[in-house]
Amino acid sequence: MGEAAMRKILGAGAGLLGAVAAALALYNYRTEFMIDRSSPQPVVTSSASSEAFSFSFFDQPRALPELRFVDGEDHPLTLADFRGRPILLNIWATWCVPCRKEMPALDRLQAAIDKSELLVLPLSIDRQGVPVVRHFYQELGLKALDIYVDQSGKASSALNAVGVPTTLLIDRDGREVGRKVGPAEWDSPEMIALIRDHLGLLSSERKASQ
């Protein structure tokens, strides 16, 4: 092999190594600076004592986008239709294993608290619509929860939900005050007390004494 040919090979190799190094540098830059900035985390001002009950609460209530969905009878609704009472909005799907495990706890939570005081609004993002959700309710024996479905799945992206289940605590003015990503023991005494505290709801014992 001639000297000129060897120089060409070495030059090509150096160019390739330079391109790889530049690509790695660009990847590290995006990972460190761009990805983190595009996914801001809520301000944590309070949480329950156990990770199972952890909830992130914002320093100030946040406005929510308009959400469109239907109930179990295919009647069109928006989140604004429920303004005036606190809401626990749970984004879920029938194919989500953690959702399947926590739905009975949400059902028991709604059975324990009147809907006029706190509405548990489980919003399914199943593409198959109301029928598959109704079958799911029947299969698990859910009685206290109503059916709500966003067949388009737009609610999940509009709320910047990173996955399912994602649950939002919404005040009477329709503003988000807290959020939890992942399942929870919703009917536990600790979680019920946490929800009541941040929504200013009286416990059954305090109401009875008044």
Buried (B, 14 or more C-beta within 10 A) or exposed (E): EEEEEEEEEEEEEEEEEEEEEEEEEEEEEEEEEEEEEEEEEBEEEEBBEEEEBBBBBBEEBBEBEEBEBBBEEEEEBEBEEBBEBBBBBBBBBBBBEBBBEBBBBBBBBBBEBEBEEBBBBBBBBBEBBBEBBBEBBEEBEBEBBBBBBBBEBBBBEBBEBEEBBBBBBBBEEBBBBBBBBBBBBBBBEBBBBBBBEBBEBEEEEEEEEE
